[in-house]
């Protein structure tokens, strides 16, 4: 059960950090790693963050089917995952759309 909680929280935290700080990460990568238009980095980061949210949803469903999560914590996970991922993903897509013009 602890492993399931760690996986879900890690994926959720990583996806949220990438989605919120995607602009800063893309500018950092442009300046310090490979000189490439930051919009391409931002597009990749946005796709990765949405993919991580989807993985989190699938993992939560799988762990629920295998009875590795308590019912009380499962309700909190679904609320946080669906609420947070929807809001943050829409925000990150909005920012990406503004960058693309």
NORRALIN-V702652 format. One record per backbone hydrogen bond with DSSP energy under -0.5 kcal/mol. CO is the residue of the C=O (numbers start at 1). NH is the residue of the N-H. If there is no record, write none. Layout:
CO_NH ; CO_NH
This chain:
1_5 ; 2_6 ; 3_7 ; 4_8 ; 5_9 ; 6_10 ; 7_11 ; 8_12 ; 9_13 ; 10_14 ; 11_15 ; 12_16 ; 13_17 ; 14_18 ; 15_19 ; 16_20 ; 17_21 ; 21_25 ; 22_26 ; 23_27 ; 24_28 ; 25_29 ; 26_30 ; 27_31 ; 28_32 ; 29_33 ; 29_34 ; 34_36 ; 37_40 ; 37_41 ; 38_42 ; 39_43 ; 40_44 ; 41_45 ; 42_46 ; 43_47 ; 44_48 ; 45_49 ; 46_50 ; 47_51 ; 48_52 ; 49_53 ; 50_54 ; 51_55 ; 52_56 ; 53_57 ; 54_58 ; 55_59 ; 56_60 ; 57_61 ; 58_62 ; 59_63 ; 60_64 ; 61_65 ; 62_66 ; 63_68 ; 63_69 ; 64_67 ; 70_74 ; 71_75 ; 72_76 ; 73_77 ; 74_78 ; 75_79 ; 76_80 ; 77_81 ; 78_82 ; 79_83 ; 80_84 ; 80_85 ; 81_85 ; 82_86 ; 83_87 ; 84_88 ; 85_89 ; 86_90 ; 87_91 ; 88_92 ; 89_93 ; 90_94 ; 91_95 ; 92_96 ; 93_97 ; 94_98 ; 95_99 ; 96_100 ; 97_101
